[in-house]
Amino acid sequence: MKSSGVSFEKETEALTKRVLDFFERVRYAYLSAKENPKEYGKKWKNTVKSIRENFDGLGKSLENFLNF
């Protein structure tokens, strides 16, 4: 069955939105903590923790996928 590009385009748009939202969240937390560490430092620490939880294993997963 031939597939149109519509599904692919929608998935790409969703991924793009996720990446942009992630970037903006990290950017906001970093710049806020840099400007006022006492007030926003905890938010930055939580953001870094979230990044580590979500992406630390990504390199190993990609390596396994590419070696498959």
Secondary structure, DSSP 4 states (H G I P E B T S, - for coil): ----SHHHHHHHHHHHHHHHHHHHHHHHHHHHHHH-HHHHHHHHHHHHHHHHHHHTTHHHHHHHHHH-
